[in-house]
Amino acid sequence: MVIATFVYLLIALYEWRFLASHRRKKRTYWITACFIVFAYIYTLAVILAKHFPGPNRLLELVFGT
């Protein structure tokens, strides 16, 4: 779990520097931050709750097969 947190922190810092260097709008910061937070929470849910569906199974549930 520590490794996942560290990886997401690195991704967030990389994205923040990219957005700042390209002078993106405040809305783009919010969209990026929300996506990173959602992905982080989902990753932790999959790690902590083994019965939680993985990404492939979740896509099958959403879109059917």
Secondary structure in CASP SS format (residue, H / E / C, confidence):
PFRMAT SS
TARGET T0000
AUTHOR 0000-0000-0000
METHOD secondary structure of the structure
MODEL  1
M C 1.00
V H 1.00
I H 1.00
A H 1.00
T H 1.00
F H 1.00
V H 1.00
Y H 1.00
L H 1.00
L H 1.00
I H 1.00
A H 1.00
L H 1.00
Y H 1.00
E H 1.00
W H 1.00
R H 1.00
F H 1.00
L H 1.00
A H 1.00
S H 1.00
H C 1.00
R C 1.00
R C 1.00
K C 1.00
K H 1.00
R H 1.00
T H 1.00
Y H 1.00
W H 1.00
I H 1.00
T H 1.00
A H 1.00
C H 1.00
F H 1.00
I H 1.00
V H 1.00
F H 1.00
A H 1.00
Y H 1.00
I H 1.00
Y H 1.00
T H 1.00
L H 1.00
A H 1.00
V H 1.00
I H 1.00
L H 1.00
A C 1.00
K C 1.00
H C 1.00
F C 1.00
P C 1.00
G C 1.00
P H 1.00
N H 1.00
R H 1.00
L H 1.00
L H 1.00
E H 1.00
L H 1.00
V H 1.00
F H 1.00
G C 1.00
T C 1.00
END
